[in-house]
Amino acid sequence: MPKKKPRQKCPHCNSTRITFNDKEEMHCKKCGFVNSKSKETKLIGFKEAGKADDQRQIE
């Protein structure tokens, strides 16, 4: 029987509920962690992400 590949996990919360987009950014659906190869790694909480959108609209 062939071996299964280990599932990739979020480095922040260890969840397997992650997705990848076109830019090869990893997004965790549980904690909101974003791991980007093009930018520095950052953690965006769902509440903080909403506040950031509001601030962009004001500016």
N, C-alpha and C positions, 0 to 999 in steps of 0.2 A: 504494500500500500504506500502511495507517495505521501511524504510528509506535508502537513499544512504549513503555510506561511504564518508566522506570528502576526497577529493583528497589531496595527499601529495604535499607539495610545497617546493621549494628551500628556505632555511633560509636566503640566501644572496640576491636574486633578486625577490623572491616570485613567480617564474614561476612554472608552473605545468609540464614543459617539462623535466622530470627527469627519469633516469633509474637506476636499481640496478644490480650489477654483482654478481658473485659467493661468493665473500668475504663480502657481505652485505654492499658494498660501494655505496653511492648515488652519481650519476654524473648528474649535471645539463647541459643540452644541450645548454642553452642560455648563461650562464655566465662562464661555466667551473668550477664551484664549486665542490669540492670533499669532501664528508663527510664520513669518515671512522671510524668504531668502534674500529679497531685494532690500528690505528695510530691517531695522533692528527689531528684535523680538519684543512684543509688548502684550500687556494684559488689558483687555477692555471689558469691563463689566457691562451688563445689559443696561443698568441704570445710568452709568457714566456715558455710555454711547448715546443715549437719548439726550443727555445734557449737552454733549459735544455738538450734536446736530442743531440744537436750539441756538447755541453760541455762533455757529457758522451762519445761520440765517440772519442774526442781528448784525454781524459784521458785513 
